[in-house]
């Protein structure tokens, strides 16, 4: 009995996507805990805050690793689309991030918030992925 390589590949992609989703969800939850835990749960205990941040960094490293493995399993076109989206996102993040920081330095805005840059990068990546998928359809 032979196995269908296309079916096996699709199953592996689904599995990799699920694993990456679990790592991402764990990282997001740990970020929430590290952010709100000191305020709501442990009242700024330094040890617990450092522990929560260490867990967040560890889960973030796992998320990065699983994302890398997921991309390695993609076919050439999928990889190309993601690579182009990542390149655009990196460029936008650097240019907009530095301009945003400069606005703060010049006292043209209040304190710059990293969350704004993360939102811009997320929207850029999703938009670039959508554009890439349409471009290569």
C-alpha positions, 0 to 999 in steps of 0.5 A: 500500500503506497501513501499519497505524497500530496495527501501526506504533505497536506496533512503535514502542513495542517499539523505544522499550522496547528503547532505554530498556532498553539505556540503563538497562542501560548506566547500571546497569553504569556505576553498578557500575563507579563503585561497585566500580571504585575498590575492585577495579580502579583502587585509588582513583585520583581521576581514574579515579573522577571519569571513571567518575562522569561517565560514569555521570551522562551515561548517567543523563541519556540514560536519563532522556531515553529514559524521557521519550520512551517516556512521550510515546509512550504512549497517554493511559491508559498515561501516566495510570497512569505519572504516578500511579505516579510521583506516589506514588513521589515522595511516598513517597520524600520522606516515607520518605527524610526520616523515615529521615534523621531516624532517623539524626540522632536516633541511632536507627539507624546510618548511613542508606544511600541504597540502602535508599531506592532499593529502597523507591522501586523497590518503590513504583513497581512496586506503584503501576504494578501497582495502576494497571493493575488499577484501569483494566483 
